[in-house]
Amino acid sequence: MQKNNTVIISDKRNSSLANKISLDLDAQYRNAELRVFPDGESKIRLDNVAKRNCIIVHSTYPPTDQHLMQLFMIIYKCRGDGANDICVVSPYLAYTRQDKVFVDGEIVSINLVGRILESLGTTKLITIDSHSPNSLNYSFKTVDLTAIPSLASYVKKNITLNNPIVISPDEGGIERARKFAGIIDVNMLSLVKTRDRFTGDISISLSEQKTLKKRDALIVDDMISTGNSIIKATEILKKNNIGDVFVICTHALLVDDAKEKLFKAGVKEVISTNSIPNDFAKVDLGSLISNYFLDQ
């Protein structure tokens, strides 16, 4: 990487993470000045980046469509200026859960996002713990990094636990939970989750019987949106006399009143990364992202 020719770009919302990356890479930081009008339309202003290698740091958490549009504007400006290279770092990328047709008549939304990124001139996309990394099958290079080792390291150093067990809230997250459990050297258990494709209603049960009495549980997931899956998982665990329940995730969306519902259900603490700025963002992704570029 030509450090003196690289610029790190973000709006104010993503500036903390972007500034950390710019310092690590010894690259100039450029602020994309953002204005949102009363009707919801966005406007950006960015100094000329002609012949620069642009790294755009931009998570697309709620309001997802607005943040995606703002990302598209920044890419469009870089391409229009004549940037040499446009790499998008989107720690949380929206629509990765819509990676296939679940009900006849739907579209695969993440494919549409990729088509737009491609048409605007994106040359590389970096995400963190994408819900479905295999869906990021585009014409340009995609990289899905994982924050699981960083999250596990944080827990190991900062949380005192009683005979802990790692819990995967569904069978799809088993490998993620197994990796986390291996790092902190404890065993794990997967729950079984079923979801009604039309109503979205979910049900959760134990996949196997294990002694859980008074053991502290670490529920590990890629993201928490409404919190419904975690709440149902916590209810099942509490019925089996679990001890304290900690929720560990990369992306804490926590839409609506999810935070209040989680604590009401008995969750003791939520620990997440700063892919989405909030009170639970205790693990910084800056070094993870910077190290990827430094290793290239």
FIDOSE-975222 format. One record per residue: residue in three letters; z, y, x of N, C-alpha, C, O in turn. Coordinates in steps of 0.05 Angstrom, whole numbers. Example, Ala and Ser with C-alpha at 12.3 -4.5 7.8 and 13.67 -1.06 7.14 Angstrom:
BEGIN
<"Ala",<156,-114,264>,<156,-90,246>,<156,-66,264>,<169,-66,285>>
<"Ser",<142,-45,257>,<143,-21,273>,<157,1,258>,<161,23,268>>
***
This chain:
BEGIN
<"Met",<0,-24,17>,<0,0,0>,<0,25,18>,<16,28,37>>
<"Gln",<-18,43,11>,<-18,69,25>,<2,87,12>,<-3,100,-9>>
<"Lys",<26,89,24>,<48,103,11>,<42,132,7>,<48,143,-14>>
<"Asn",<29,145,26>,<24,173,24>,<2,179,3>,<-3,203,-3>>
<"Asn",<-11,159,-7>,<-32,163,-26>,<-24,152,-54>,<-40,152,-72>>
<"Thr",<1,143,-56>,<11,132,-81>,<29,152,-95>,<45,165,-83>>
<"Val",<25,154,-122>,<43,171,-138>,<55,153,-160>,<42,136,-172>>
<"Ile",<81,158,-165>,<95,145,-186>,<97,164,-210>,<106,187,-207>>
<"Ile",<87,156,-233>,<85,173,-256>,<102,163,-279>,<102,139,-285>>
<"Ser",<116,181,-292>,<130,174,-317>,<136,199,-333>,<135,221,-322>>
<"Asp",<143,196,-358>,<153,218,-373>,<184,219,-368>,<194,202,-354>>
<"Lys",<197,238,-380>,<226,242,-375>,<242,218,-384>,<262,211,-371>>
<"Arg",<233,205,-405>,<247,182,-416>,<249,159,-396>,<269,145,-395>>
<"Asn",<229,156,-379>,<229,134,-359>,<234,144,-331>,<231,129,-311>>
<"Ser",<243,169,-328>,<244,182,-302>,<265,170,-283>,<261,169,-259>>
<"Ser",<288,160,-294>,<309,149,-277>,<299,125,-262>,<303,123,-238>>
<"Leu",<286,107,-276>,<275,83,-263>,<251,91,-244>,<249,80,-222>>
<"Ala",<234,109,-253>,<211,117,-237>,<220,131,-212>,<208,126,-191>>
<"Asn",<240,148,-213>,<249,162,-189>,<261,142,-169>,<257,145,-145>>
<"Lys",<275,122,-178>,<286,101,-160>,<263,87,-146>,<265,82,-122>>
<"Ile",<242,80,-160>,<219,67,-148>,<206,85,-128>,<197,76,-106>>
<"Ser",<203,110,-135>,<189,129,-117>,<205,132,-90>,<193,134,-69>>
<"Leu",<231,132,-92>,<248,134,-68>,<245,109,-51>,<242,110,-26>>
<"Asp",<246,86,-64>,<244,60,-50>,<217,58,-35>,<215,47,-13>>
<"Leu",<196,68,-48>,<169,65,-37>,<160,89,-20>,<139,90,-9>>
<"Asp",<178,109,-19>,<172,134,-4>,<145,145,-15>,<128,154,0>>
<"Ala",<143,146,-41>,<119,156,-55>,<127,180,-72>,<149,182,-82>>
<"Gln",<108,197,-76>,<113,222,-92>,<116,215,-121>,<102,198,-132>>
<"Tyr",<135,229,-134>,<139,225,-163>,<125,248,-178>,<127,271,-170>>
<"Arg",<111,241,-199>,<98,261,-216>,<108,257,-245>,<107,235,-256>>
<"Asn",<117,279,-256>,<127,279,-284>,<104,284,-303>,<89,304,-300>>
<"Ala",<100,266,-322>,<81,271,-344>,<96,286,-366>,<112,275,-381>>
<"Glu",<90,312,-368>,<104,328,-387>,<96,320,-415>,<72,320,-422>>
<"Leu",<116,313,-431>,<110,303,-458>,<121,322,-479>,<143,332,-477>>
<"Arg",<105,326,-500>,<113,341,-523>,<106,325,-548>,<83,315,-551>>
<"Val",<125,322,-567>,<120,309,-592>,<121,330,-614>,<142,343,-618>>
<"Phe",<100,333,-629>,<98,352,-651>,<113,342,-675>,<118,319,-678>>
<"Pro",<120,361,-694>,<134,353,-718>,<121,331,-734>,<134,315,-748>>
<"Asp",<94,329,-733>,<80,308,-748>,<79,282,-734>,<67,263,-743>>
<"Gly",<92,280,-710>,<93,255,-695>,<71,252,-674>,<73,234,-658>>
<"Glu",<52,270,-673>,<31,269,-652>,<43,277,-625>,<61,294,-623>>
<"Ser",<32,264,-604>,<42,269,-577>,<22,284,-560>,<-2,283,-566>>
<"Lys",<32,299,-541>,<15,313,-522>,<26,310,-494>,<51,312,-491>>
<"Ile",<10,304,-474>,<20,302,-447>,<5,320,-428>,<-18,328,-433>>
<"Arg",<19,328,-407>,<6,344,-386>,<14,332,-359>,<38,327,-354>>
<"Leu",<-6,327,-342>,<-1,314,-316>,<-19,328,-295>,<-43,331,-300>>
<"Asp",<-7,335,-273>,<-23,346,-251>,<-44,327,-242>,<-42,303,-245>>
<"Asn",<-65,337,-230>,<-88,322,-222>,<-80,299,-202>,<-65,304,-183>>
<"Val",<-91,276,-207>,<-84,253,-189>,<-110,240,-178>,<-111,216,-173>>
<"Ala",<-130,257,-174>,<-156,247,-163>,<-151,232,-137>,<-137,241,-119>>
<"Lys",<-164,209,-134>,<-164,192,-110>,<-136,182,-102>,<-132,174,-80>>
<"Arg",<-118,183,-121>,<-91,172,-116>,<-88,144,-128>,<-103,136,-146>>
<"Asn",<-70,129,-116>,<-62,103,-128>,<-39,109,-147>,<-17,116,-138>>
<"Cys",<-43,105,-172>,<-23,113,-192>,<-7,89,-202>,<-19,68,-210>>
<"Ile",<19,91,-201>,<37,71,-213>,<51,85,-236>,<68,103,-232>>
<"Ile",<44,77,-261>,<55,89,-285>,<78,72,-295>,<75,49,-302>>
<"Val",<102,84,-296>,<126,70,-305>,<132,78,-334>,<138,101,-339>>
<"His",<129,59,-352>,<129,67,-380>,<136,43,-398>,<119,26,-404>>
<"Ser",<161,41,-407>,<169,20,-426>,<160,29,-455>,<159,52,-461>>
<"Thr",<153,9,-471>,<143,15,-498>,<161,4,-519>,<153,-10,-538>>
<"Tyr",<187,11,-517>,<206,3,-537>,<204,22,-561>,<190,42,-560>>
<"Pro",<218,16,-583>,<215,33,-608>,<221,62,-603>,<240,69,-588>>
<"Pro",<205,80,-616>,<182,73,-633>,<158,63,-617>,<146,78,-602>>
<"Thr",<152,38,-619>,<133,24,-601>,<105,37,-603>,<93,41,-582>>
<"Asp",<95,42,-627>,<68,52,-629>,<65,80,-616>,<45,86,-603>>
<"Gln",<85,96,-619>,<85,123,-607>,<86,121,-577>,<71,135,-563>>
<"His",<103,103,-566>,<105,100,-537>,<80,87,-525>,<73,93,-503>>
<"Leu",<67,69,-540>,<42,58,-531>,<21,80,-529>,<6,81,-510>>
<"Met",<19,97,-550>,<-1,118,-550>,<3,137,-526>,<-16,146,-514>>
<"Gln",<28,143,-521>,<34,161,-498>,<26,148,-472>,<16,161,-454>>
<"Leu",<30,121,-469>,<21,107,-446>,<-9,108,-443>,<-20,113,-421>>
<"Phe",<-23,104,-465>,<-53,105,-465>,<-62,133,-456>,<-82,135,-441>>
<"Met",<-48,154,-465>,<-55,181,-457>,<-53,185,-427>,<-70,198,-414>>
<"Ile",<-31,175,-415>,<-26,179,-386>,<-48,164,-370>,<-59,174,-351>>
<"Ile",<-54,139,-379>,<-75,124,-365>,<-102,139,-367>,<-117,141,-348>>
<"Tyr",<-108,149,-391>,<-133,163,-396>,<-135,187,-378>,<-157,193,-367>>
<"Lys",<-113,201,-374>,<-113,225,-356>,<-118,216,-327>,<-133,229,-313>>
<"Cys",<-105,195,-318>,<-109,186,-291>,<-138,177,-286>,<-149,184,-266>>
<"Arg",<-149,163,-305>,<-176,154,-302>,<-195,178,-302>,<-214,179,-287>>
<"Gly",<-190,197,-320>,<-207,221,-321>,<-206,237,-296>,<-226,250,-289>>
<"Asp",<-183,237,-283>,<-181,252,-257>,<-195,239,-234>,<-202,251,-214>>
<"Gly",<-200,213,-238>,<-213,198,-216>,<-194,184,-198>,<-198,183,-174>>
<"Ala",<-172,173,-210>,<-152,158,-194>,<-166,133,-181>,<-183,121,-194>>
<"Asn",<-157,126,-157>,<-168,102,-144>,<-159,76,-158>,<-175,58,-161>>
<"Asp",<-134,76,-166>,<-122,52,-177>,<-101,60,-198>,<-87,79,-195>>
<"Ile",<-100,44,-220>,<-80,50,-241>,<-65,25,-247>,<-75,7,-260>>
<"Cys",<-40,25,-238>,<-21,2,-243>,<-1,11,-264>,<13,31,-260>>
<"Val",<1,-4,-285>,<21,2,-306>,<45,-16,-303>,<42,-41,-302>>
<"Val",<69,-4,-300>,<94,-19,-299>,<107,-14,-326>,<119,7,-331>>
<"Ser",<107,-34,-343>,<119,-32,-369>,<141,-53,-371>,<135,-75,-381>>
<"Pro",<165,-47,-362>,<186,-67,-363>,<189,-81,-390>,<192,-105,-391>>
<"Tyr",<189,-65,-411>,<188,-76,-438>,<161,-69,-450>,<155,-46,-455>>
<"Leu",<145,-90,-454>,<118,-86,-466>,<119,-95,-495>,<125,-119,-500>>
<"Ala",<112,-77,-513>,<112,-84,-542>,<90,-104,-549>,<70,-107,-535>>
<"Tyr",<95,-118,-571>,<76,-137,-583>,<73,-163,-569>,<55,-179,-577>>
<"Thr",<89,-169,-549>,<86,-195,-536>,<95,-218,-554>,<88,-242,-548>>
<"Arg",<110,-212,-575>,<118,-233,-593>,<96,-241,-612>,<96,-263,-624>>
<"Gln",<76,-223,-616>,<53,-229,-632>,<31,-240,-614>,<10,-227,-610>>
<"Asp",<36,-264,-604>,<18,-276,-584>,<-1,-297,-595>,<-17,-309,-581>>
<"Lys",<1,-302,-621>,<-16,-321,-635>,<-16,-316,-665>,<0,-301,-674>>
<"Val",<-34,-329,-679>,<-36,-325,-708>,<-15,-344,-720>,<-18,-368,-719>>
<"Phe",<6,-332,-732>,<26,-348,-745>,<20,-354,-774>,<25,-375,-784>>
<"Val",<7,-334,-787>,<-1,-337,-815>,<-30,-328,-817>,<-38,-308,-805>>
<"Asp",<-46,-344,-832>,<-75,-338,-834>,<-80,-309,-842>,<-68,-299,-861>>
<"Gly",<-98,-296,-828>,<-105,-268,-834>,<-93,-248,-814>,<-101,-225,-814>>
<"Glu",<-74,-257,-797>,<-62,-240,-777>,<-81,-236,-753>,<-99,-252,-749>>
<"Ile",<-75,-216,-737>,<-89,-213,-712>,<-69,-217,-689>,<-45,-215,-693>>
<"Val",<-79,-224,-666>,<-62,-228,-642>,<-59,-200,-629>,<-76,-192,-614>>
<"Ser",<-37,-186,-636>,<-34,-158,-629>,<-34,-154,-599>,<-44,-133,-590>>
<"Ile",<-21,-172,-584>,<-19,-168,-555>,<-47,-169,-542>,<-51,-157,-521>>
<"Asn",<-66,-183,-554>,<-93,-183,-544>,<-106,-155,-547>,<-121,-146,-530>>
<"Leu",<-100,-142,-570>,<-111,-116,-575>,<-99,-96,-554>,<-114,-79,-544>>
<"Val",<-74,-98,-549>,<-61,-80,-529>,<-75,-84,-502>,<-81,-64,-488>>
<"Gly",<-81,-109,-495>,<-95,-114,-470>,<-123,-103,-469>,<-131,-92,-448>>
<"Arg",<-137,-105,-491>,<-164,-94,-492>,<-164,-64,-488>,<-181,-53,-474>>
<"Ile",<-145,-50,-500>,<-143,-21,-497>,<-136,-14,-468>,<-149,4,-457>>
<"Leu",<-117,-28,-457>,<-109,-22,-429>,<-134,-26,-410>,<-138,-11,-392>>
<"Glu",<-149,-47,-416>,<-173,-53,-400>,<-193,-31,-403>,<-205,-21,-383>>
<"Ser",<-198,-23,-427>,<-219,-3,-432>,<-212,24,-420>,<-230,40,-413>>
<"Leu",<-186,30,-417>,<-178,55,-405>,<-179,55,-374>,<-177,77,-362>>
<"Gly",<-182,32,-362>,<-184,31,-333>,<-160,20,-319>,<-158,23,-294>>
<"Thr",<-142,6,-333>,<-119,-6,-320>,<-128,-28,-301>,<-145,-44,-307>>
<"Thr",<-117,-28,-276>,<-125,-48,-257>,<-103,-69,-253>,<-109,-91,-243>>
<"Lys",<-78,-63,-260>,<-57,-82,-258>,<-35,-76,-278>,<-30,-52,-284>>
<"Leu",<-22,-96,-289>,<0,-93,-308>,<24,-109,-299>,<21,-133,-293>>
<"Ile",<47,-96,-297>,<71,-110,-288>,<91,-108,-311>,<98,-86,-321>>
<"Thr",<102,-131,-320>,<122,-131,-341>,<147,-146,-330>,<146,-158,-308>>
<"Ile",<168,-145,-345>,<193,-159,-338>,<201,-178,-360>,<205,-169,-383>>
<"Asp",<204,-203,-355>,<212,-223,-374>,<198,-219,-401>,<211,-215,-422>>
<"Ser",<172,-219,-400>,<156,-216,-424>,<162,-240,-442>,<166,-263,-433>>
<"His",<163,-235,-469>,<169,-257,-488>,<149,-280,-486>,<156,-303,-489>>
<"Ser",<124,-273,-480>,<104,-293,-477>,<85,-286,-455>,<63,-276,-460>>
<"Pro",<93,-290,-430>,<76,-282,-407>,<49,-295,-406>,<30,-283,-396>>
<"Asn",<46,-319,-417>,<20,-332,-418>,<0,-318,-436>,<-24,-322,-434>>
<"Ser",<10,-300,-453>,<-8,-285,-471>,<-21,-262,-456>,<-40,-250,-466>>
<"Leu",<-11,-255,-433>,<-22,-232,-418>,<-45,-241,-401>,<-46,-239,-377>>
<"Asn",<-65,-252,-415>,<-89,-263,-401>,<-112,-244,-404>,<-129,-246,-421>>
<"Tyr",<-112,-224,-386>,<-131,-202,-387>,<-151,-204,-364>,<-148,-221,-346>>
<"Ser",<-170,-186,-364>,<-190,-185,-342>,<-178,-173,-316>,<-188,-179,-295>>
<"Phe",<-157,-158,-319>,<-143,-146,-296>,<-118,-163,-290>,<-109,-179,-306>>
<"Lys",<-107,-159,-266>,<-84,-175,-257>,<-59,-168,-273>,<-53,-145,-278>>
<"Thr",<-44,-188,-281>,<-18,-184,-294>,<3,-199,-279>,<-1,-221,-269>>
<"Val",<27,-187,-278>,<50,-199,-263>,<74,-197,-281>,<81,-175,-291>>
<"Asp",<87,-219,-286>,<112,-219,-302>,<135,-226,-284>,<139,-249,-276>>
<"Leu",<151,-205,-277>,<175,-209,-260>,<198,-218,-278>,<197,-214,-302>>
<"Thr",<218,-229,-265>,<242,-237,-281>,<267,-223,-270>,<271,-221,-246>>
<"Ala",<284,-214,-289>,<309,-201,-282>,<333,-221,-284>,<356,-213,-280>>
<"Ile",<327,-246,-290>,<348,-266,-293>,<366,-268,-268>,<391,-268,-271>>
<"Pro",<356,-269,-244>,<374,-270,-220>,<391,-245,-218>,<415,-247,-210>>
<"Ser",<380,-222,-225>,<396,-197,-223>,<418,-197,-244>,<441,-189,-239>>
<"Leu",<412,-206,-268>,<432,-208,-290>,<454,-228,-283>,<477,-223,-287>>
<"Ala",<445,-251,-272>,<465,-271,-264>,<483,-262,-242>,<507,-267,-242>>
<"Ser",<471,-248,-223>,<487,-237,-201>,<508,-217,-211>,<531,-216,-202>>
<"Tyr",<500,-200,-231>,<519,-180,-242>,<542,-195,-255>,<565,-187,-251>>
<"Val",<536,-215,-271>,<557,-230,-285>,<576,-243,-265>,<601,-242,-268>>
<"Lys",<565,-255,-245>,<580,-269,-225>,<600,-251,-211>,<622,-258,-204>>
<"Lys",<591,-226,-206>,<608,-207,-191>,<627,-192,-208>,<648,-183,-198>>
<"Asn",<621,-188,-234>,<636,-169,-250>,<651,-180,-274>,<668,-166,-285>>
<"Ile",<646,-205,-282>,<658,-216,-306>,<675,-240,-299>,<666,-259,-286>>
<"Thr",<701,-240,-307>,<719,-262,-303>,<717,-280,-328>,<721,-271,-350>>
<"Leu",<710,-305,-324>,<704,-324,-346>,<722,-348,-345>,<731,-357,-324>>
<"Asn",<727,-359,-369>,<743,-384,-371>,<724,-407,-377>,<713,-409,-399>>
<"Asn",<721,-425,-358>,<705,-450,-361>,<679,-444,-377>,<674,-455,-398>>
<"Pro",<662,-426,-366>,<639,-416,-381>,<617,-437,-386>,<614,-456,-371>>
<"Ile",<602,-432,-407>,<578,-447,-412>,<556,-428,-420>,<560,-409,-436>>
<"Val",<532,-433,-410>,<509,-416,-416>,<495,-428,-441>,<491,-452,-443>>
<"Ile",<488,-410,-460>,<476,-418,-485>,<448,-406,-487>,<444,-382,-484>>
<"Ser",<429,-423,-493>,<402,-413,-500>,<401,-412,-531>,<407,-433,-544>>
<"Pro",<395,-389,-543>,<395,-387,-572>,<373,-403,-586>,<374,-407,-610>>
<"Asp",<354,-413,-571>,<333,-430,-582>,<320,-447,-560>,<326,-442,-537>>
<"Glu",<304,-466,-568>,<292,-484,-549>,<271,-470,-531>,<266,-479,-509>>
<"Gly",<260,-448,-541>,<240,-433,-525>,<252,-419,-501>,<237,-413,-482>>
<"Gly",<278,-415,-501>,<291,-401,-479>,<306,-419,-460>,<322,-410,-443>>
<"Ile",<301,-445,-462>,<316,-464,-446>,<313,-460,-416>,<332,-459,-401>>
<"Glu",<288,-456,-407>,<283,-453,-378>,<297,-427,-367>,<308,-427,-345>>
<"Arg",<296,-406,-383>,<310,-381,-376>,<340,-385,-373>,<352,-377,-353>>
<"Ala",<352,-399,-393>,<380,-404,-393>,<388,-423,-370>,<409,-420,-357>>
<"Arg",<371,-443,-365>,<376,-462,-344>,<376,-449,-317>,<393,-455,-299>>
<"Lys",<358,-430,-313>,<356,-415,-288>,<382,-399,-284>,<393,-398,-262>>
<"Phe",<390,-385,-305>,<414,-368,-304>,<438,-386,-298>,<455,-379,-281>>
<"Ala",<440,-409,-312>,<463,-427,-308>,<464,-438,-279>,<485,-441,-268>>
<"Gly",<440,-443,-268>,<439,-453,-241>,<449,-433,-220>,<462,-441,-201>>
<"Ile",<443,-408,-225>,<452,-387,-206>,<482,-383,-206>,<494,-379,-185>>
<"Ile",<494,-385,-230>,<524,-381,-231>,<538,-408,-230>,<563,-409,-232>>
<"Asp",<523,-430,-229>,<533,-457,-225>,<551,-466,-248>,<574,-474,-244>>
<"Val",<540,-465,-272>,<554,-476,-296>,<534,-492,-312>,<510,-490,-307>>
<"Asn",<543,-508,-331>,<524,-523,-348>,<515,-506,-372>,<526,-484,-376>>
<"Met",<496,-517,-387>,<484,-501,-409>,<480,-518,-433>,<481,-543,-432>>
<"Leu",<476,-505,-455>,<471,-518,-481>,<450,-501,-496>,<451,-477,-496>>
<"Ser",<431,-515,-508>,<410,-501,-524>,<416,-505,-553>,<423,-527,-562>>
<"Leu",<413,-483,-568>,<415,-485,-597>,<387,-490,-608>,<367,-486,-594>>
<"Val",<385,-498,-633>,<360,-503,-646>,<356,-482,-667>,<372,-479,-686>>
<"Lys",<334,-466,-665>,<328,-445,-684>,<303,-451,-699>,<282,-458,-687>>
<"Thr",<304,-447,-725>,<280,-449,-742>,<277,-423,-757>,<296,-411,-766>>
<"Arg",<252,-414,-759>,<246,-389,-773>,<225,-393,-794>,<204,-406,-789>>
<"Asp",<229,-382,-818>,<210,-382,-839>,<188,-362,-831>,<194,-338,-829>>
<"Arg",<163,-371,-828>,<142,-353,-819>,<135,-331,-839>,<123,-311,-831>>
<"Phe",<142,-335,-864>,<135,-315,-884>,<158,-295,-889>,<153,-271,-890>>
<"Thr",<183,-305,-890>,<205,-287,-896>,<219,-278,-871>,<232,-257,-871>>
<"Gly",<216,-293,-849>,<230,-285,-824>,<258,-296,-823>,<271,-293,-802>>
<"Asp",<268,-308,-844>,<295,-319,-844>,<298,-341,-823>,<280,-357,-819>>
<"Ile",<321,-341,-810>,<326,-361,-789>,<351,-377,-795>,<369,-368,-808>>
<"Ser",<351,-401,-784>,<375,-418,-785>,<379,-430,-757>,<360,-436,-743>>
<"Ile",<404,-434,-749>,<411,-443,-722>,<431,-465,-724>,<450,-464,-740>>
<"Ser",<428,-486,-706>,<447,-508,-705>,<449,-517,-676>,<434,-509,-659>>
<"Leu",<470,-533,-671>,<474,-544,-644>,<454,-566,-639>,<449,-583,-656>>
<"Ser",<443,-567,-614>,<424,-588,-608>,<439,-614,-600>,<428,-636,-602>>
<"Glu",<464,-611,-591>,<480,-634,-583>,<509,-626,-585>,<516,-602,-584>>
<"Gln",<526,-645,-587>,<555,-640,-589>,<567,-638,-561>,<565,-657,-545>>
<"Lys",<580,-616,-555>,<595,-613,-530>,<622,-600,-537>,<625,-586,-557>>
<"Thr",<641,-605,-520>,<667,-593,-523>,<665,-563,-516>,<660,-556,-493>>
<"Leu",<669,-546,-536>,<666,-517,-532>,<693,-502,-534>,<694,-478,-529>>
<"Lys",<713,-516,-542>,<739,-503,-548>,<749,-487,-525>,<753,-496,-502>>
<"Lys",<753,-461,-531>,<764,-441,-512>,<746,-435,-488>,<754,-420,-470>>
<"Arg",<722,-446,-488>,<704,-440,-466>,<690,-413,-472>,<683,-408,-495>>
<"Asp",<686,-397,-451>,<671,-372,-455>,<641,-378,-455>,<631,-393,-439>>
<"Ala",<627,-365,-474>,<599,-370,-477>,<582,-346,-467>,<589,-323,-472>>
<"Leu",<561,-352,-452>,<542,-332,-443>,<515,-338,-457>,<501,-356,-449>>
<"Ile",<509,-323,-478>,<484,-327,-492>,<462,-311,-477>,<464,-287,-475>>
<"Val",<442,-325,-467>,<422,-313,-450>,<395,-313,-465>,<386,-333,-475>>
<"Asp",<383,-289,-467>,<358,-286,-482>,<341,-265,-468>,<351,-249,-452>>
<"Asp",<315,-264,-475>,<298,-244,-463>,<302,-217,-476>,<301,-196,-462>>
<"Met",<306,-217,-503>,<309,-191,-516>,<327,-195,-541>,<330,-217,-552>>
<"Ile",<339,-173,-549>,<354,-172,-574>,<342,-149,-590>,<342,-126,-582>>
<"Ser",<332,-155,-614>,<320,-135,-631>,<339,-129,-654>,<355,-110,-652>>
<"Thr",<338,-144,-676>,<357,-140,-698>,<384,-152,-692>,<404,-144,-704>>
<"Gly",<385,-171,-674>,<410,-185,-668>,<416,-209,-686>,<436,-222,-682>>
<"Asn",<398,-214,-705>,<404,-235,-725>,<407,-263,-712>,<425,-278,-720>>
<"Ser",<390,-269,-693>,<391,-295,-680>,<418,-298,-664>,<431,-319,-665>>
<"Ile",<425,-276,-650>,<450,-277,-635>,<474,-279,-653>,<493,-293,-647>>
<"Ile",<473,-265,-675>,<495,-266,-695>,<499,-294,-706>,<522,-304,-707>>
<"Lys",<477,-307,-713>,<479,-334,-724>,<488,-354,-702>,<504,-372,-708>>
<"Ala",<479,-349,-678>,<488,-366,-655>,<518,-363,-651>,<532,-382,-647>>
<"Thr",<527,-338,-652>,<556,-332,-648>,<572,-346,-670>,<594,-356,-665>>
<"Glu",<563,-345,-695>,<577,-357,-717>,<580,-387,-713>,<601,-399,-718>>
<"Ile",<558,-400,-704>,<560,-429,-699>,<580,-435,-676>,<595,-454,-678>>
<"Leu",<579,-419,-655>,<597,-423,-633>,<626,-419,-641>,<644,-434,-633>>
<"Lys",<631,-398,-657>,<658,-393,-666>,<669,-415,-684>,<693,-422,-683>>
<"Lys",<651,-428,-699>,<660,-451,-716>,<668,-474,-698>,<683,-492,-707>>
<"Asn",<658,-474,-674>,<665,-496,-655>,<686,-487,-635>,<689,-498,-613>>
<"Asn",<701,-466,-643>,<725,-457,-627>,<718,-447,-599>,<734,-451,-581>>
<"Ile",<695,-434,-597>,<688,-422,-571>,<708,-400,-564>,<722,-390,-581>>
<"Gly",<709,-393,-538>,<725,-371,-529>,<711,-344,-533>,<700,-339,-555>>
<"Asp",<710,-328,-512>,<695,-302,-514>,<665,-307,-513>,<656,-326,-500>>
<"Val",<650,-290,-527>,<621,-292,-527>,<609,-267,-514>,<614,-244,-522>>
<"Phe",<594,-272,-493>,<580,-250,-478>,<550,-254,-483>,<540,-277,-483>>
<"Val",<536,-232,-488>,<507,-234,-493>,<493,-221,-469>,<499,-198,-461>>
<"Ile",<475,-236,-456>,<460,-227,-433>,<431,-226,-439>,<419,-246,-448>>
<"Cys",<418,-203,-436>,<389,-201,-442>,<376,-181,-423>,<389,-164,-412>>
<"Thr",<350,-184,-421>,<334,-165,-405>,<330,-140,-421>,<333,-117,-410>>
<"His",<322,-143,-446>,<314,-120,-463>,<332,-118,-487>,<331,-134,-506>>
<"Ala",<349,-98,-488>,<367,-93,-510>,<355,-72,-529>,<361,-48,-526>>
<"Leu",<338,-81,-547>,<326,-62,-566>,<347,-52,-586>,<349,-28,-591>>
<"Leu",<362,-70,-597>,<385,-63,-615>,<376,-43,-637>,<387,-21,-638>>
<"Val",<357,-51,-653>,<347,-33,-674>,<367,-31,-697>,<383,-49,-701>>
<"Asp",<365,-8,-711>,<382,-3,-734>,<411,-5,-726>,<420,8,-707>>
<"Asp",<426,-22,-741>,<455,-24,-735>,<462,-51,-721>,<483,-62,-726>>
<"Ala",<443,-60,-705>,<447,-86,-691>,<473,-86,-674>,<487,-106,-674>>
<"Lys",<478,-64,-660>,<501,-63,-643>,<527,-68,-659>,<544,-84,-651>>
<"Glu",<530,-54,-681>,<554,-57,-697>,<557,-86,-708>,<579,-97,-709>>
<"Lys",<534,-97,-717>,<534,-124,-728>,<542,-145,-707>,<557,-164,-713>>
<"Leu",<533,-141,-682>,<539,-160,-661>,<569,-161,-655>,<581,-182,-653>>
<"Phe",<581,-137,-653>,<610,-136,-648>,<626,-146,-671>,<648,-158,-668>>
<"Lys",<617,-141,-695>,<631,-150,-719>,<630,-181,-720>,<649,-193,-730>>
<"Ala",<608,-193,-710>,<606,-222,-711>,<623,-235,-690>,<627,-259,-690>>
<"Gly",<634,-219,-670>,<652,-230,-650>,<641,-230,-622>,<654,-241,-604>>
<"Val",<619,-216,-617>,<609,-214,-590>,<628,-195,-575>,<634,-173,-584>>
<"Lys",<636,-203,-551>,<655,-186,-536>,<640,-165,-520>,<650,-142,-518>>
<"Glu",<617,-172,-508>,<603,-153,-491>,<573,-159,-490>,<566,-183,-491>>
<"Val",<557,-139,-489>,<528,-141,-485>,<521,-130,-458>,<529,-108,-451>>
<"Ile",<506,-145,-442>,<497,-137,-416>,<467,-139,-414>,<455,-160,-420>>
<"Ser",<454,-116,-407>,<425,-116,-406>,<416,-100,-381>,<432,-90,-366>>
<"Thr",<389,-99,-378>,<378,-83,-357>,<371,-55,-368>,<375,-50,-391>>
<"Asn",<361,-38,-350>,<354,-11,-359>,<324,-9,-366>,<312,12,-363>>
<"Ser",<312,-32,-374>,<285,-31,-385>,<284,-13,-410>,<264,0,-416>>
<"Ile",<307,-12,-423>,<311,6,-446>,<338,20,-442>,<359,8,-442>>
<"Pro",<337,47,-439>,<362,61,-434>,<382,59,-457>,<374,67,-480>>
<"Asn",<406,49,-453>,<427,49,-473>,<453,43,-459>,<455,41,-435>>
<"Asp",<474,42,-475>,<501,38,-464>,<505,11,-450>,<524,8,-434>>
<"Phe",<487,-8,-455>,<491,-35,-444>,<473,-40,-419>,<473,-62,-409>>
<"Ala",<458,-20,-411>,<440,-23,-388>,<455,-22,-362>,<457,-1,-349>>
<"Lys",<466,-44,-354>,<483,-46,-331>,<469,-57,-306>,<481,-56,-284>>
<"Val",<445,-67,-309>,<430,-78,-287>,<405,-62,-283>,<388,-61,-300>>
<"Asp",<403,-50,-259>,<380,-33,-253>,<356,-50,-244>,<359,-68,-227>>
<"Leu",<332,-44,-254>,<308,-58,-247>,<293,-46,-224>,<273,-57,-215>>
<"Gly",<302,-23,-214>,<287,-9,-194>,<281,-25,-169>,<258,-26,-160>>
<"Ser",<301,-39,-158>,<297,-54,-134>,<278,-78,-139>,<261,-84,-122>>
<"Leu",<281,-91,-162>,<263,-113,-168>,<234,-105,-168>,<217,-118,-157>>
<"Ile",<228,-82,-181>,<201,-72,-182>,<191,-62,-155>,<169,-68,-146>>
<"Ser",<208,-47,-141>,<201,-37,-115>,<195,-59,-95>,<176,-58,-80>>
<"Asn",<212,-80,-95>,<208,-102,-77>,<182,-116,-81>,<169,-127,-63>>
<"Tyr",<173,-117,-106>,<147,-129,-112>,<125,-114,-97>,<108,-126,-83>>
<"Phe",<125,-87,-98>,<105,-72,-85>,<108,-73,-54>,<88,-74,-40>>
<"Leu",<133,-73,-45>,<137,-75,-16>,<128,-101,-4>,<121,-103,20>>
<"Asp",<128,-122,-20>,<120,-149,-11>,<89,-153,-11>,<79,-172,0>>
<"Gln",<75,-134,-24>,<46,-137,-26>,<32,-131,1>,<7,-133,2>>
***
